[in-house]
């Protein structure tokens, strides 16, 4: 059984599992570096940030993080806006519905906080992820998304 939880306290064992998930995300030229325990604590301590995890017992009674999702809220002139970032599911547990459960938790959280929107962005090459978002009711927006690469 998969359990959804919001992680509030930084634990070293969880951090190792989170870093394992981060290492599986390699769509960029610069691979993300593993988080340190102080960075993990700092991330979790942000006031308007929620770190959602899907955990399950995979061998014996050992619980393991199967997927994660970051959700943060920001107030702008038109109201409260939510953003979902870095939906990561362990490759061994994809097609188990983990991503769907995480996104459904994010939608519930955004509704509970009375957010005007829950936004996300994803790489068009992530076909399965794009299908999931559309199945959950997300609409593809025509927009110019800009970014400056700080690693140059």
N, C-alpha and C positions, 0 to 999 in steps of 0.2 A: 504494500500500500504506500502511495506517495503522499507525503505530508507537506503542506505549504506553511512556511513560517517567515516572519520578519526577524532578521538577525539584528540584534542590538548590541551585543557584547562580543568583542574580538577574542577568539580562541585560536591558539596556534594550529591545532589539528584542522579546524575549519579553514583557516587561511591556506594551508597546504592544498586542500581540495579546491578552494577558489582559484589559487594560482595554477593548478592543473587545468582548470577550465579556461582560464585566461590564455594559457599556452596553446590551446586548441584554436584560438581565434587568430588566424594569420592571413587576413585579406589585405593587410597593408604591407608596405615595403619595410617598415620598421616594426618589428615584433614588439608587442607590449612587454615591458619588464615585469617580473614578479613583484607583488606588493610586499613591503616589509610590514612587520607587526605594527610599528608606529603609524605607517600610512593607512593600514587597515583600520586601526582605532580612529584615526582622524576622519576617515571616510564615514564610518558608522556614527560618529558623533555630530555630523552635520545636522542642524535643526530640521531642515525640510527634505531630508534624504531618507529613503527607505530601501533597504537591501533585502529583497525577497529571495528565498531559497526554496527549492523543492528537494526534499530528502526522502530517502527510502532505505529499507533494510535489504541489502543485496547479498550478504553472506552471513548466515547465522543471525546474531542480534546486532551486528555492526551496522550503524546507520551511516549513510554516505550522502553527500550533497551531489545530486544528479544534475542540477541546473540552477542558474541564478539570473536575477533581473534587477537592475537599478531603476528606481523611480524617484524623481525629485520634483519639487513644486517651486514655482517662482511667481511672485506677484508682479504683474505688469499693469499699465493703465486700464486695460479692459477687464481685468480680473485675475483670478488664480488660474495658472496654466500648469499642467503636469507633463512631464517628459519621461518616457521609458527608454532606457539605454542598455546596451550590452546584454541582450537575451542570449545566454550561453547555456547549452545543454551538452553534457558529456556525450561524445560520439557513440559510446557503447549503449546509451539509453535514449537515443533519438528514435522517433516513431512510437514512443511509449505514452505520448500525450503530455510530457513534462512541460514543453514550451507553452502549450495551450493553458495548462493549469497556472503557470506563472503569469501569463498575460491576463487571464481571467481575474487573478488576484490583483493585478495592477489596475484593471478597469474598476473593480469594486472599491479599491482604495481611492482612486480618483473621484468616484461618485461620492464616497463617504466624506471626502474633503471638500466637496462641492466645486471641483475644478471645472472650468468652462470647456476644456479640451484635454485629451490625453494624446500627446504627439509622440511620434517616433520616426526615425529614419532608418533605412536599411539599404544595403547594397542590392541593386537589381539582380546581381548574380546569385543571391541567396533565394533561389526559386521557392523552396519549401517554406521559408520564413515569410516570404511575400504572400504565398497562398494562405498561410495561417492568419496573417493580419487581415486579409480581405475577408476570410471566413468569419472572423470575429467582429466584423463591421467597420473596420478601418477603411477610410477612403484615401485613395492615392491623390495627393495634391500636386497640382502643377505649380512648381516653385523653383526659384533659383536658389540653390543652397551653395553658400560660399564658405571657404575655409582657407586659412593661411597655414602652411606647414611650418611649424616652429623648429623642425629638426634639420632644416637646410643650413 
